[in-house]
Amino acid sequence: MKKVADTEAVAMFFSAVKAFNKHWFTMHRQFAAFRENKNRIRDDEGMVHVDFSENFNCKYHSKIQSVHFGTSHAQASLHTVILYNKSQQPVCLCTISSNLEHGPVGIWAHLKPVLRYIRMEFPQVQHLTFWSDGPSSQYKQNMTFLLLSTVRFAMGFMSIGLNYF
């Protein structure tokens, strides 16, 4: 009986190692591509790393006891951005909204002021590359690609690309 249990444990271990190796290889290649993109950036390019933070629970400096218990805390959605350009150090930005929508419309509502900022502060940037995690409910939606293909013209960029971790 002990040999069967040992054999099953060894099989489970090798199965877990195989899955881990695949994950490690994928992660290693993605981060290498990210570093390469960041190191080869030109003056007319911008690389934008974006992600939603978890919804932020707003708190009060002083509050009545009923606010302490229950669900009366307001929440805000934080969308973090790191902008890389050859001409200067990375720029960290964050947009905040009371709208907790993290779908394509919410993403582009957060990105519009970021794109305006890039256009104003980095007028030489004509090409943007976005990097994000790849949840299908957020960045990997057909509406995201539709907005991506129209916003670049409206904002005056020559090209915009998306990459996912």
N, C-alpha and C positions, 0 to 999 in steps of 0.2 A: 504494500500500500504506500509506503514511504517513497518508493521509486517513482510511482505514478505522479505523486504530488510534486516531487523534485523535477520531473520531466515537464510538467505543466508550468511550473515556476520558471524554468529555463526558457521554455517557449514564449511565455509572456514577456520575459526580460528581453529576448531577442526581437520580439515584435515591437516593444517600446523603443529599443535602440534604433531599429530601422526607421520608425516614425520620427524619432528625434534627429537622426542624421538627415533625413529629407528636410525637416524644418530648419536645421542649422545651415544646410547648404543654401536653401532659398533665402534665408535671412542674410547670410554672408554675401551672396551675390547682389541682393537688393541694396545693402549698405555700401557695397563697393561701387555700384552704379550711382548711388546718391553722391558719394565722395568724389567720384570722377566728374559728374556733372557740376558739382560745386567748384572743383579745382580748375575746370576748363572754361569757366564762365567768361564771356567777353564783355566789353564795355556796353554793348547794345543789348545785353541779355539780363534778365532778372530770374532768379530762382526763388520760388515762394513755397515754403513748407507750412502747411495749414492743418489744423485739427481743432475739433470741438473739445473744450474742457467739459468735465461733468457739470451739470447744472449747479450753479452757485446758490447756496441758501443765504438769503439776506438776513442780517441780524440787526437788532436795535441796541443802541448804547444802554438805554434803560427801558424796561418794558414791564407791563403788568403780568401777573402770574398766568393768566389764560393764554398769553402768547407763548409762554414756555412750553406748554403742553399742546398737543394737537397739531393740526396742519395749517396753522395760520401764518407760517413763514412764507414770504414771497420768494420766488426763485428768479434767477436771471441766467441767460444763456451766454457763455463766453466762447468766443472763437479766436484762437491764438494763431498768430502768423509770424514767421521769421522770413525776412527778405534778404537775399544774398545778391550782391552786385560786386563786380570787380573793383569798382572805384572806392569802396569804403567798407567798414566793418558791418557785420550783420545788423539789421534793424529789427527789433522785436515790437510787434503791434498786437493789440487785442481789441476786439469789438465786443460790446455788451448789448444785450437786448432783453426785454421782458418777454418777448415771444420765444417760446421753448421749442419751436419747430426746427428740426435738424435736417430736413429734406432739402432737395435742390433749391427750392425757392428761398428757404431760410439761409442756405449757404451763400447764394448770390446776393441776398440782402446784406449779409456780413461782408462779402467781398467787394461790393461796389465802392464803399469808402476807401478800402485798401487800394483798389485799382486807381481811384482818383488821386490818392496819396502818391502812388508810384508815378503816375503821369505828371504830377506837379513837382515832386522832389527829384525824380530821375527822368527828365525828358528825353534823354538819349536811349532809354530802354524801349526797344521795339519788339522783343521776343520774350515771352514769359514761359517758364516751365513750372508747373505746380507739382508738388509731392504731397501725398496724404496717405493715411491708412485707407483701406479699401472697403468699408462697409457698404453693402449693396443698398442700404436704405438711405445713404447720404451721397457720397461722391460718385458712385458707380451707377448712376441712373440715366436713362435716355434724356430726361429733362435737363440734366446737368450738361450733357453734350450739346443739346439745342441751345442753351444759354451761352455755353462756351463759344459756339460758332457765331453767335450774333453779337455778343458783348465785345469781342475783340475788335470788331469793326466800329462799334459805337464808341469805344474808348480809344481808338486810334492805334492799336497794336497790330503788328504784321502777322504774328503767330502766337498761339497759346497752346501749350501741351499739358497733358496730365500723366502723371506716373503714380503708381500705388505701391505701398509697402505690403 
